[in-house]
């Protein structure tokens, strides 16, 4: 470990954007990659023992920070402490750039992390300014469009320079992710055992009312707000071809978790990058009963992987992808969690092992279908 950002990694399997150097080395100075080579290194560095060296992973959608802030229903943790603990988990999962997905969602009668986006954004900023974070953090504003205060809450945060993505979500029962309303009931029963069927009936009826009253106007206002601030847009849970038409019309950059093969195919064909869940791939299917990540990968419609609710799943899914879909080689699998997400949100300085790019690197051991992160460097500094 150095404090200068200068490193030399030797005897490594280097995974570049389009091929693997089976016996290679990489050097960085002041946190930037300056040279890559094959065979013996020009000096004495850290011997990687033939293990893989990948670019640091880039995560565009994880709301896992909220699980640290509210570890149990009605229990909140000190925000700064929650951010630091979460950052440590992200780093040791091999993620060196993360978009922290903050919920722009305030709802009465539901014990979720609602209305706390500003609190968490301030805590992330304070921890960053104090030098307490291991990896790079940006913000992803997850806007629930039917909620009455969604636009006002987004306006409060979108001026921040660390906002890199705004997603347009609608979890109204009976459509998109929860076309099968019983799936939503199962979700709430698992998380909120105190909600009776009668309470869920009332909650769902209220959600439908809110959608009718606010979704259309909020959607248009949020699209306009993102365009004004030049923030990329993401759609969420696209299901029908009408959803795809809306996404294309509004110049959506990323389609998060489309629920049907038809929607995913049309989005991909239109140049919208399709993002799917790594846990879906690791588990072998969607917990909501929607399309499997592996099915879209087989069809050629998968562009980006996201850890979603399990940070460690991102590397696991990347390493498993070539086994699940033999037509996808290791460099292509790695791109789904590095170069492609970097390009999608305008982070042109990272996402691949290449001269001039940030020295965000991870050393990985993959044995018998199990992967372990051995070392992590962020801008050349050892952080895990």
N, C-alpha and C positions, 0 to 999 in steps of 0.2 A: 504493500500500500504506500502511495506517495501523497503528499499534499500539493504537488505541483501540477498534476494532470499529465505527467510524463510516464508512459508505460511502454513496456516491450513484452508481448506475449509470444511465446515460442512453442514449437512442437504441438500445434493445434490443428484441428479440422475446422478451417474457416469457412463459414457459410456466407458466401457473397450473394448478391441479388439474383445472379443467374447461374451460378455453379459453386461447387465445393472444392476448395484446395485441401487435399487430404493431409498434406504435411506442410503447414504454412506458419507464417508469423505476421504480426501486425504491430506497428509502432505508432505512438501518439506523443505529441508535444503540446503542452498547454491546453490539453483537453480536446485536441483535434487529431484525427488520423493523418499521418504524414507519409507512411509507406506501408506497403503490403507485399509480402514475398512468399516464395515457395522454396521448401528445403530448409537448409540451415540459416539461422538468423545472423545478422551482422554483429551481434553482441550478446551478452549474457542477460537474459530476462527471466520472466516467470515461466517455468516449464509447465505446460498444460497437460502433459502426460497423454497426448493424443486425444484429449476430450474435445468436444465441440465448443467453438466460440461463435456466438450469434450476435447480431445487433440487439441492443436492448429493446424489449417489447414496448409497443405503444398501444395504450388502452383508451378507447374513445367513450366507452359507456360502462361505468360501474357506479352503482349507488351504494357500494359496500361501506362507504364512510358513514352512512346513516346508521348502520348496525353497530358501529363503535360509539356513535353519539347517543343512540338509544338502545342499549344492550338488552333491555327488557321493556315490556309495555309500561309506560308512565315513568320510566327511569331514565334520566338523562345524565350523561357523563360530562365533566368539564370540557368545553369544546376544544381547547388547545391540546389537552391530553388525548382526546379522541382522535384528533388529526394526526398527532405524532405516532400513536399506536397503529393507526391505519396506514400511514406512510411506511412504517417498518414492514408491515405485511406486504404492501405493494412491492417494495424493493426486494424482499427475499423471494418474491414470486417471479423475479426477472423482469419486472416492468420498470422502465427507466423514465417513461413519460406517461402521465395519466391525466385524462380529463375527468375531473371529479363531477359526477352527475348529481346535481342538486335539484331537489323536487320543488318546482314552482306550483304549489298545490296546497290549498288551505281548505279544510273541510270539517264541519262540525260533527261530533259524535264518533269519530274514528281515531283511534290511538295510533297514529303514524307520525313520522317526522315531518309534520306539516307546518308550513310557514316559518321554517328555520333556515332557509337557504341563505339569507343575509348573515345570520349568525355564523354558519359554517364557512361562508366565503370570507368573512372577517378573520376567523380563526386560521384558515389556510394562509391568508395573506400575512398575518402576524407571525406565524411559524416560519414562513418563507423568509420574511424580513429579518428574523432573529437567527437565521442560519440553522434551523432545527430540522429541516427536511432533507431526506437523502436523495430524492429524485425530483424531476420537474413536474409541477402541478399546474394544470390549466382548468378552466371551468366549462362545464356543459350544463346549460339551463334546460331542464326537462319540464316543459310547460304543458300542464293538463288543460287543454283549451276550453272545456266546459265550465271551469271554475271561475266564479265572478271576478276574483281579484288577480287572475293570471297575468293580464297585461300590465297592471300596475306593479306587480312584483318583479316581472321581467324588466320593466323600465328602470327599476331601482338598481339592478345589477348589470345590465348589458353595457353600461359605459365603462366597466372595468377592463383594463387591457389584457387580463388573463382569460377573458371569455372567448372561447374558440368554436363553440357549437351551440345551437339552439334547436331542440327537437320539439315537434308538435305531436302531442299524445292525446288519446281519447280512450279512456277505459270504461266508457259507458257500457253497462250490461247489455248483452245481446248483439254485439258487433265487434269487429276486429279481433283482438286476442281472445275476447270472451264472447264469441258468437254463441258458444254453449254456456249459458248463464250458470249452469251447475258447476262449471269449472271455477267460476268466480266465488260461488258459495263455498266450495271446497277450500279455496285459497283463504277466505276469511275465517272459516272454521278452524283452519290450521294455525292462523296467527292470532285470532281474536275469539277465544272460546266463550267469551261472555256475550257474544252477539247471538241472540235467538233467531229462529227463522222469521219471526214477526219483525224483529229489528232489521234483519237483512232485507226483508220485503220493503220496509220503509226507506232504507238507505238506497236501494236500487231504484225505487220510484223517484226519489229525490234526484238521483243522478240523471235519470231520463229527463226530468224537468229542467235541470241545469243545462243539459246539452241543447235542448230546444231553445232555451232562452239566450245562451251565451256563445255556443260553440262557433257558429258561423262568423259572427262579428269579431270574436277574439282571434280566430284563426287568421282572418285578413289583417288584423292589427299586428299580430305577432310576425307575420311574414313581412309586413312593411317595416317593422322595427328592426328585424334582422338585416334587411336590405339596406336600411339607412346606416347601420353600423358596420356593414360589410362582414357580417358573421355568417358562416355557412349554416345551412338548414338541414335538418334530418326529419324524415317522416317516421312513423312508428306503427308497426303492426299492420301494414298495408295488406288488404285481403282481396279486394275486388279490382277489376280493371278501371273502375271509376276512381278508386284511390290512386292508381298508377297515373291516370290522366291528370289528377290534381297535383301529384308530385312533380310531374314533368312540367306542367304549366307554371308551377311556382319555383322552378329551378332548384329542386331539392338535390343536395349533393350526396346524401347517404340515406338509404332506406334501412331502418333498424328492424330486424326481426319480422320480415314479411311472413304471413301465416300460411300462404298457399303457394304451390309451385307456379301457378298461372301468374300471380302477382310478381313473384321473384323473377320469372323469365322476362316479363314485360319491362320491369324496372331495369334489369341488367341490359337488355337490348337497347333501352333508351339512354344508357350511359350513366344511370344512377348506380352508385356503388352499393351492393347488397351486403349488409352486416348481419351476421348470425351469431348465436350464442355458442361459446366453447363448451359450457356445461351440457348443452344439447348434444354436441358431438361425443363428449366423454361418456354420457349416460346412454347414448344410443337413441335419443329421441327427445321430443319436447315434453316438458312437464304439464303443458297446457293442452296437449293433444294436437298441436299444429304441425306444420311440415318439419321434417328432420333436417338438421344442418347437413348431414351426410348425403341426403338425397339431392340437395341443391349443389353440393360439391361434385357429386357424380355427374350432374347435368351441366356443370360448368357455369353455374350462376352465383357462386360464392366468391366475394371479393375481400371481405374483412371479417376477422373473428374478434369477438369481445368476451371477456371473462364474466361480464354481467354481475352475478351475485357470488362468484367463487374466484378470487384473484388467481389462485394457483392453477385454475383450469386452462388459462390462456396458453401457457407453455405446454401443458399436457396435450391439449388439442392440436397445437402446431406439430408436435412430434408424432402424434397418432395419425394425423391426416394422410400422410403418404401410405400408411398401412391400410387405412379404411378406403382410400381412393387411389389405387396404384398409378393412375394417370397423372397424379400430382406429385412432383418430386419434392425433395426437402427444401431447396431454395424457394420454390413456388409456395409451399406451405408457410415458410417463414415470412414471406412477403405479406401474407394476410394479416400478420400482427406487427408489421414493422413499416415497410416502405409504403404500402398502399394506404394505411390509415394516416401516415404522416402527410402524404400528398393530399389526402381528402380534406385536411384541415389547415393546409398551408404551412406545414413545418418542414421546409425544404432543407434544413441543416442536419437532418437525422434520418434514421430508418434503414440504413444499410452500412455495411463495412466498405467504405470507399474513401479514397484520399480527399481530404477537405471536410469530411463530415465529422460531427461530434463523436468523440470516443465513448459512446454509450454501448457497452459490451457486456455480455454475460457468458460465463463458462458453465457448460451443462454436461452432466453425465446422464446417459440414456442406457439403461440396462434392463433387459427382459420386460419391456413395456412400461417401465417406471422411470421418470426423469427426476433429477435433483439439480437445483441451482447451486453451483459450487462457489462462484464469485460473481460480483456485480460491480461494474464501474460506470459512473455517471460523469460525463465530461472528463474522463481519465482518472477520476478519483474513486478509490475503492469505497463502496458504500454498504456492501454486504458480502 
